[in-house]
Amino acid sequence: MAAGGMSFAGKVALITGGSSGIGRATTLLLSKLGCSVAFGGRNKTNLEKVAASCREARNDAQVLSVQGDLETDEDVKTLLGTTIKHYGKLDILVNNAGISGLGTIENTSLELFDQIMRINVRSVFYLTSLAVPFLTPTQGCIVNVSSVNGLRSVIHVGSLKTSEFNPSHYGEDHPNKLHKRNQVKGEDLLQSVVYQLPGVTITELQKRGGLTEEAYQKFLERSKETHALGRPGNAEEVASVIAFLASSDASFITGATLPVDGGRHAMCPR
């Protein structure tokens, strides 16, 4: 179903990494579809711009931005606490925030490795553990945005993005397997927990991780060969799938891992 046919009236969503890229596109789309949104990010100016865009798209938009760094446990607690205090409930959690960095296993520092794991894995676990008591009464859902590299290894990717050097994304995917086991035991109290795995998506992620503009353009050009559809994706395409997975249209989907990668996972490693 097209995103325009979905409605999130009366729903409250919390999106991490909402000030740019996929998180920004998801925040804008959910707000446009009637959802009350709370979103976090580190850049205050970008947060304000996203909030303004939400209000421009929908006059009665309910928007809450929370500045903070998910690397800090206190900021994780503040993000959820501020959301609950403002809206009084939570229906949807989108764990989208993530970082990258240049390096191979030979030259990546432990400091960078630890930072990536804290943001890409630890914060997802911690925020989810804090949010579940509020998602359970609403039969809410969780959409975790990981990477296609959490599904399968891709040659040379480790030298490009340490966050996709696979440990962090395999770590992100592991809670999904735990959720599947909980379902078997009859302990599933949420509507759904799903993983969405983007391929190369045009955002600022790689450049923030250290790629120069020239290297980034070569990276995008290379994506035309490594993706079955012959191109990288854009943030809005990924956001549309997130919205679907968070909607009632996906009511019979849970414990799933869904590549949204232009067929990258189906191509031979190269």
C-alpha positions in Angstrom: 0.0 0.0 0.0 1.3 3.5 -0.8 2.3 5.6 2.3 -0.4 8.1 1.4 -3.1 5.5 2.2 -2.0 5.0 5.8 -3.2 6.9 8.8 -1.5 7.2 12.2 -4.1 9.5 13.9 -3.9 9.1 17.6 -0.6 7.4 17.5 2.7 8.5 19.1 6.0 7.7 17.6 9.6 8.1 18.9 12.3 8.2 16.2 16.0 8.3 17.0 18.4 10.0 14.7 15.6 12.2 13.5 17.5 15.3 12.6 18.8 14.0 9.3 18.8 11.2 6.7 16.4 8.3 7.1 15.3 9.5 10.6 14.4 12.9 9.2 12.4 11.4 6.3 10.6 9.0 8.7 9.7 11.8 11.1 8.3 14.0 8.3 6.3 11.1 6.8 4.8 9.9 10.0 3.9 13.4 11.0 2.3 14.0 7.6 0.2 10.8 8.1 -1.2 12.1 11.3 1.2 10.7 13.9 2.3 12.7 16.9 6.1 12.5 16.7 9.0 12.9 19.1 12.5 12.7 17.6 16.0 13.0 18.9 19.3 14.1 17.4 22.5 15.9 18.3 22.2 19.0 16.1 19.8 21.6 17.5 19.6 23.6 14.3 18.7 20.5 12.3 16.2 19.4 14.9 14.5 22.8 14.6 14.5 22.6 10.8 12.8 19.2 10.9 10.2 20.4 13.4 9.5 23.4 11.2 9.1 21.2 8.1 6.6 19.0 9.9 4.5 22.0 10.8 4.7 23.4 7.3 3.4 20.0 5.9 0.6 19.7 8.4 -0.9 22.7 10.3 -1.9 20.7 13.3 1.3 18.7 13.5 2.2 17.5 17.0 6.0 17.6 17.1 8.5 17.3 19.9 12.3 17.5 19.3 14.8 16.4 22.0 18.5 17.2 21.7 20.9 14.7 23.0 23.6 12.1 22.3 22.6 8.4 22.5 26.2 7.6 23.5 25.2 9.0 26.9 22.9 6.8 29.0 21.3 9.9 30.7 20.4 11.4 27.3 18.8 8.1 26.3 16.6 8.2 29.5 15.8 11.9 28.8 14.7 11.2 25.3 12.1 8.6 26.4 11.2 10.5 29.6 10.5 13.7 27.7 8.4 11.9 25.2 6.2 10.2 27.8 5.9 13.4 29.8 4.8 15.3 26.7 2.4 12.8 25.1 1.6 10.4 27.9 2.0 7.2 25.9 4.0 5.5 23.2 2.8 3.5 20.2 5.9 3.3 17.9 9.6 3.2 18.5 11.9 3.6 15.5 15.5 2.8 16.5 17.2 4.5 13.6 20.3 6.4 14.9 23.7 5.1 13.9 27.2 6.3 13.1 30.0 5.1 10.8 33.8 5.5 10.7 36.6 4.8 8.4 39.0 2.0 9.2 39.9 -1.7 8.9 40.3 -4.2 11.6 44.0 -3.4 11.5 43.8 0.3 12.0 40.5 1.0 13.7 41.0 2.3 17.3 39.3 0.8 20.2 37.9 4.3 21.0 36.1 4.4 17.6 35.0 0.8 18.0 33.6 1.5 21.4 31.8 4.7 20.2 30.2 2.8 17.4 29.0 0.0 19.6 27.6 2.3 22.2 25.5 4.2 19.7 24.7 1.4 17.2 24.0 -1.4 19.7 24.0 -0.3 23.3 21.7 2.6 22.9 19.2 0.5 20.9 19.1 -2.1 23.7 18.8 0.5 26.4 16.2 2.6 24.8 14.1 -0.4 23.9 14.3 -1.8 27.4 13.1 1.5 28.7 10.3 1.8 26.1 8.8 -1.6 26.3 6.8 -0.9 29.5 5.1 1.9 27.6 4.7 0.0 24.3 3.0 -3.0 26.0 -0.2 -1.2 27.1 -0.7 0.3 23.6 0.2 -3.0 21.8 2.9 -0.9 20.2 5.6 -1.8 17.7 9.3 -1.4 17.3 11.1 -0.9 14.0 14.9 -1.3 14.1 16.8 0.2 11.2 20.1 -1.7 10.8 21.9 -2.5 7.6 22.0 -5.1 4.8 25.4 -5.9 6.2 23.8 -7.3 9.3 22.2 -9.9 7.0 25.3 -10.9 5.0 28.9 -9.8 4.7 29.9 -7.6 1.8 33.5 -7.6 0.6 35.5 -4.5 1.3 32.7 -2.9 3.3 34.7 -3.3 6.5 37.4 -0.9 5.2 34.8 1.7 4.4 32.4 1.8 7.4 33.5 0.4 10.6 29.9 0.5 11.9 29.1 -1.9 9.1 32.2 -3.9 9.7 29.4 -6.2 10.8 29.8 -6.7 14.6 27.5 -3.7 15.4 24.8 -4.7 12.9 24.9 -8.4 13.8 24.5 -7.1 17.4 21.6 -5.0 16.4 19.9 -8.0 14.7 20.4 -10.3 17.7 17.5 -8.9 19.8 15.2 -9.7 16.9 16.1 -13.4 17.3 15.4 -13.1 21.0 12.0 -11.7 20.2 11.3 -14.6 17.9 12.0 -17.0 20.8 9.8 -15.0 23.1 7.0 -15.4 20.6 7.4 -19.2 20.6 7.1 -19.1 24.4 3.9 -17.1 24.2 5.5 -14.1 25.9 5.0 -11.6 23.1 3.2 -8.6 24.4 4.0 -6.2 21.6 2.2 -5.9 18.3 5.4 -6.4 16.4 9.2 -6.1 16.4 10.7 -5.9 12.9 14.1 -5.2 11.4 14.5 -3.1 8.3 17.9 -3.4 6.5 18.7 -0.5 4.1 21.3 -0.9 1.4 23.3 2.2 0.3 21.0 5.2 0.9 21.9 8.7 -0.1 22.4 10.5 3.3 25.2 12.3 5.1 26.2 9.1 7.1 29.2 8.1 5.1 30.6 11.6 4.9 30.2 12.1 8.6 32.1 8.9 9.0 35.1 10.3 7.2 34.5 10.0 3.4 35.5 12.9 1.3 33.0 14.3 -1.2 35.0 12.7 -4.0 35.2 9.3 -2.3 31.5 9.5 -1.5 30.6 10.1 -5.2 32.7 7.2 -6.2 30.9 5.1 -3.6 27.5 6.0 -5.0 28.7 5.3 -8.5 29.9 1.9 -7.4 26.5 1.2 -5.9 25.1 1.2 -9.4 27.0 -2.1 -10.0 26.5 -3.7 -6.6 22.7 -3.1 -6.3 20.3 -5.2 -8.5 18.2 -2.1 -9.3 21.3 -0.3 -10.5 21.2 2.6 -8.1 21.4 3.6 -4.4 18.2 4.3 -2.6 17.0 7.6 -1.0 15.8 8.3 2.5 12.2 8.7 1.5 12.0 5.2 0.0 13.3 3.7 3.3 11.0 5.9 5.3 7.9 4.6 3.4 8.8 1.1 4.4 9.3 2.0 8.0 5.9 3.7 8.0 4.3 0.6 6.5 5.9 -1.7 9.1 4.7 0.6 11.9 1.1 0.7 10.5 -1.9 -1.5 11.0 -1.4 -2.6 7.4 1.5 -4.7 8.7 -0.5 -6.2 11.6 0.5 -9.8 10.7 4.2 -9.0 10.4 6.5 -9.5 13.4 9.9 -11.0 14.1 10.8 -10.2 10.5 14.0 -9.0 8.9 13.3 -7.0 5.7 16.0 -5.8 3.3 15.2 -2.5 1.7 18.3 -2.4 -0.4 17.6 -2.4 -4.1 18.5 -6.1 -4.2 22.0 -5.6 -2.7 21.7 -8.7 -0.5 20.9 -10.8 -3.5 24.0 -9.8 -5.5 27.3 -11.7 -5.3 29.8 -10.0 -2.9 31.9 -7.6 -4.9 
